[in-house]
Structure formats: structure tokens, C-alpha cells
Amino acid sequence: MKAFAITGPEQSKIEDVQEPVAGAGEVVVNISRVGICGTDEEFFSGEMVYLHNGKANYPMRIGHEWCGTVSSLGDGVDKKWLGQRVTGDTMLGCAQCYRCLSGRQHVCESRFEVGISHGFAGALAEKLLIPARALHALPDSIDDAMGAMVEPGGNSLRASQAAEAGPGKNILIWGTGTIGLLTALFAQAAGANVYLIGRNEKTISLAKRIGIQNASKDIPKLPTGFDAVIDATNDPGIPALAVETVEPGGRIVYIGIAGEPSYVDSRIITLADVTVIGILSGSPGLAGTIDLYASGKVDPRPLIAATISMSEVTDVFKGKRPIGAGSGPKIQIDPRY
């Protein structure tokens, strides 16, 4: 089968590799759609921290936002999965440690991350081998484009929930990339008053088109302040600004990660009785995301700028915009073409 591999900084190719065979507890999925995210771009540039701390090495088989159809089963796998359209968890814990057994397998010290760490081959290929325990079934109301947006949606839903977005709450979100926009959609669907800050005019305009009317480049001034502030950027200066912006007794959610350390004054956090939460993974939010997508309350498809073939991926990593691409931040790949 064909698979996309990053072989070194600024180097990649499409390889002919052996098709996977499902072992005990595993399935093979025929992949129909894969999304590119910032983590993949950092692997291509060589900046990804895992390349420098030993958790990942070249060559890298990337792809952790995906959907497809189960085509074969290993021993012990429930036959209900055969032919089922699915997406799957990126974080694969050991299933034996305290964290895994207490429902936090996404922070298991021994975890594999699909297409990210410890050589676990990703989904940017014609087929993916993955444990059946990682699967989430997709209903017919979720098409392939939406299915490959479940993973970033899980992260965004968790950010919205951590901010306690709900009726009457004023939520400020920094960042108009995929995570920022999705978080805004989830928070608004929960009934919150959403205020979105970005730098890119195109994505700010996109935010307004998809119903986030309070999107701009500037921090709005409200008489009652912000009940929660969510940082969905990679700007090392935003975490401190979030602390200065949130209302006393409010909540700060950090889901964006900068390439260098971010510094905040913990005295301000303590004296204002602020709750601070970090979001690592979409794992606990995948099922909820599927439900919200299926219900029609949140539609991630306007965020997808283009769907391309594997042969076009390297150009995208090098900054070339696909012909006819829209203004959305997400590029998806159909590996069947």
C-alpha cells in the first residue's frame, strides 16, 4: 500500500509499504480522510519536541485525525466492527497502570500516540492498524470530512467544557486556528457569549460567517469581564495576558502550546482565586464530539479549506496553498487518490 512518510527536516515521500495485518485485539481500517495539523507541520520542519527528547524519530508516518472503514479483524475483536465506519483515539495507553485504570489513559507514561510517538504508524496511508479499544463508531449523519474532524473536535470540546461555557457566560478565546474556531462553536452551542480574538483577517471573517459574530483583532471591553479565557494559540505571551484578562473567580484554559516557555505570575492567579486548566488530548471528548456533530449542533466542515491527494501534501507543508482552497485553516487528504 502507499503511505506518506516524513524522512527528515523538510523531507518527505510517498512509500510503498507492506499492508498491515490485524493481530489479536486489533483491526485494519481503510482510510478515507486524514487531517493535517500543527503537530504534523512541526515534524516536517523538525521543530517537534518529541524529535528532541527521544519520543519520536525519522522516518515518521504521520496522521492522527482520521476516519475510515474497518476492513479486517484480529482475534478476539467483536465482529460488529467489520464494515463499520470509524474514527479513533490518538492516545493509546498501556491499559494496566493507575492512570489508564482511572480513565486517564491519554496521560499514561507508557502511551503510544498514533502518528506521533514511539514509531506508531499514522493514518496518512491507505490503511491503518489500530487496537479495537481505540475505535469510535461514526453514524451515517457524520460524513468523512466530519469524521476526520472528530479528533480536533475532542480537544476543543474539552476546552469549552473546562471553561464551563454555558448560558450567560462570557468566554474569551484567543486564536482563530482550527482549535480556536471549533472551541468557539462548541462554547456557543452550549449557550455562552463567545468573543474570539485572531490575527488573520481571513479566519476572522470565516468566524463571522459561521456565526461567531464577536470576532476581531482586539480584546473587547465588557462591563462584567470574562468568566473564562481560553488560549488556543502558540504565542508565549498569551498565557500571561489570559491571567490579566479573566474575571476574579473565573477560569483559564490552556490548550495552545508555544515553542518556548510561557511565564505567568502565580500571585495574580492565587489572589484572584482563578482556576487554571491544561488540555492535552481530545480523548475524553471524542464521544461527546461525535454526538454534537451528529445532532447538527456543531458543523466543522466550513473550517476545511481543501481536500487533496497524498501527492500534494509536501507542497502544503512547504506553504503552498491548494488551488481553489477556501479560507478555513484545515487541509484534509483523501489517501485513496
N, C-alpha and C positions, 0 to 999 in steps of 0.2 A: 504494500500500500504506500501511498505518498504521505509524507509528514514534513512539517516545517520545523527547521532547527536553527537556532542562533548558535553559531560556531565560535564566536569571539566578538569583541567590541566592534560594532559597525559591520559585522559579517554574518550572513545567513544564507540558507539554501533550502531547497526542497529536496528531500531524500527519499529514496526507495528503501523501505524498511520492512521487516517481517511483520505480517499481520499478528495481532495479539491473540492468544488463546486463553479462554477463561479457565482459571483454576478453581479450587474449592472456595465457595463464598464470593466468587467474582462474576462479573458479566462483561460482555463486549458490547459497546454501543456504537452504532453507525452514526457519525456526527453529521448534523445538518446545519448548524450555525455556531460560530465562535466569535466572541467579542475581544477586541484589543483594549487593554487598559494601561494605566501608567506604569504598573509593575513590569509589564512586558516591554515597554519602551525603555525602562531603566536597565533591563537585561541586555537590550540591544546596544545601549550607549555604554554599558559597562559600569554604570553607577549603582546598580542594585546592591544593597548592603550585604545580602546573602553571598554574593560573589567574593566578598572580602572577609567574611567570618567563617567560611568553610561549609555553610549550609547548602551551597549550590556551586556548580562548576559547569564550564562549557564542555561539550555542546549541551544546549538547553532545548528541550522540546516543550514549548510554552503552550498556554491556552487553559484558562480556568473559568471562563464564563462561556457556558456551552449548553446545547441541548441536542438531543438525537433520539434514536430508537434502539431499544435493546434487541440485538440480533442473535446472541448466544449466551448460554448459561453454564456456569461451572457446577460442580457437585454441591448439593445442599442448598441451592438457590430456589426460592419459590417460583414455580412455573408461571405465576401471574405476571412476572416481569417480561416474559418473552413477547416481543412485539409492542411493548408499552413505550410511549414517548416519555422521555425523562430529562431531567437535569440532575445535577449532583453537587454535593458538598465539596468544597476545595480542601478543607481541613480533615485529615484522616488520622485520628488519634490511635493510641495503642489498644484502646478498649479494655485496659486492665488497671490502669493507675487510678489514684484517688480523683484526679481531675476528670478523667473520662467517665468514671462511675458516678460522679456527681453532676453530670450533664454539661461539663465544660471541656469536652474533647478538643475544641478549637484552640485551647491553650495548653494542650498536652505537651510536655517537654520532648517527647519522642515522636511527635506527629510528623507525617509527610504532608506536603502541600502540593496538590495536583498542578503540574506545570510550573512549579516554583521552587520546591526544595527537595534535597536528598535524591535527586535523579528520577523523581516520579514523572513519567512522561505525560505531557499535557494533551489537550483536546484539539490542538491545531493540526489535525490529521484526519484521514478518512475514518479511522476507528479509534476508540479509546477503551482501555482496560481499566476497570474500576471496581472496588468492592461493592457488593449489592447493598450493604448497610449505608452507603453514602447516597443512594438514589432517592429522588423525589419525583413522583408521578406528575405528569402535566395533563390537565384536562384539555378537551378539544377547543375550548374557548381561548386557550393560550397558544398562539401560533409560534413558529420557530423564532421569529425576531424577538418576541416577548420572552420566550423560553431562555434565550441566551442573555436576557437582562435580569433574570431572577437573582443571580449571584450579587451583582452590584446593588440590586434592589434590597437584598437581605441586609447589607451593610447600612443602607440608607434608612430602611425601616427601623432598625435598631437605634440609629442616631435620633430619629424622630421620637421614638418611644422613650429613650433616655432623657430627652428634653421635656418629657411629659407634655407633648403637644396635644392640645385639646381646645374645646370651645373657650373663647375669651382669652386665651394665652397669646402673648406677643412673642414670636420666635424670630430671632435674627440669625440668618445663615450666611456665612462668608464662603463664596466660591460658586461659580456657575459652570463647573465641570459636570460630569455625569453624576457623581455622588451628591453634589450640592443641589442640582436640579431635581434629582429623584427624592432627596430628603425634603425639599420644598413641597413636592407633590404629595408625599405621604403626610407631612405635617398639615398641609391644607385640607387633605381628605379627612384628617382627624378633627377638623374644625378650628384649627389655630389661625391666627392672623400672621401671615408669613411675610417677612421682609428679607430680600435677597440682595447681597452685595457682590458685584463682579467687576472685572476689568475689561472683559471682552464685549464690545458693543453687540456683536452678532448673537452671543449666547444670552445677553441681557434681553435683547429683542425676542429671542426664542422663548425665554422665560415668560415674557408678557403674552406671547401668542398661545402658550399652553396654560394660561390662567393665573400665573404668578404676577399680578399687576404691580406689586410693590417691589420691583427690581430696579436697581440703579447702581451707580458707582460710588455713591456716598452713603454714610451712615445716617439714617433718618432720625429725627428727633421726636420722641414721643413724650407726652406728659407723664406717663406712668412707667416708662422704661421697658426693658426686655426681660420677660420671665425666664428666657433661656437663650443662650448664644451657642451656635454650632459652628465649629471651624472645619470646613471641608476643603481647605487649601493646602498647599505645600510651602506656604510663606512662613518663615521662622518668626516673624514679628506679630502674626495674628494671635497666637495664644495669649500674649500679654494684653493685647487690645481687647480680647474677649473678657478678660478679668476686669478690665476697667469699664466695660460696657454693660455687663449684666447687672440686673437689679439685686440689691441685697436679699439674701434668702433664695436667689434664683439658681439656675443650673447652667453649667458649661459642659459641652460635649466636644471632645477632640476626636475627629475621625480622619482628618488630613494629617500627613506626616511630612515634615520638611527634611531636606537633605542635610541639614545641620541642626545642632541643638537649639531648642527654643527655651527661653527663660521667662519665668513668671515670678512675681513676688507673692509668696505664700502667705505673707502677712495680710495682704488685701483679701485673699480668699477666706482666711480664718476670721478676720474682723467683720467681714460682710456675710459670714455664715453661708458661703456659696458651696454647692455640691459640684464636684468635677468628676466627669466620667470619660474614660477612654474606650473607643470601639475598635477592636482588632479585626473582627471577622463577621461575615454575614451568616455564619452557620445557624445561630439560634433564630434568625429572622427569615429563613428560606420558606418555611411552610406558610408563614403569615403573608409573605410577599406573593406567593402563588395564589392565595385566597383573594388578596386585594386586586391583583391583575385579573383573575378570573371573574371577579364581580363587576369589573369595569370602573371601579372607583379610582384606579390609577392606571394610566396607559403610558408605558415607557417608550413607545415606538417613535414619537416625534423627536426623541433625542438621538436617533440613529441617522447619521448623515449619509451613509452609503453601505452597500453590501458588495464585497469584492471577492475575487478568487485568491487562492494561495499565491499565485504568481505575482500579485500586486502588493503583497504585504511588506516586502523590503522597501519598496518605494514610499509606502506610508510611514514606515519607521524613519526614513530619511527626510520626511517633511513634505512629501508630495501629496497634495490633496487629490482624491479620485475625481475623475471627470464627472460633472453633474452632481457632486456631493452637496448635501444641504448644509445648514448652519449648525446642526447638532454636534456634540462632542464625541459621539461614539461611532466607531467603524466596526462593522461585523464582516466575517468571512464565511462563505459557503464553500467548504473544502471539497465538495463534490464536483466543482467546476474548475 
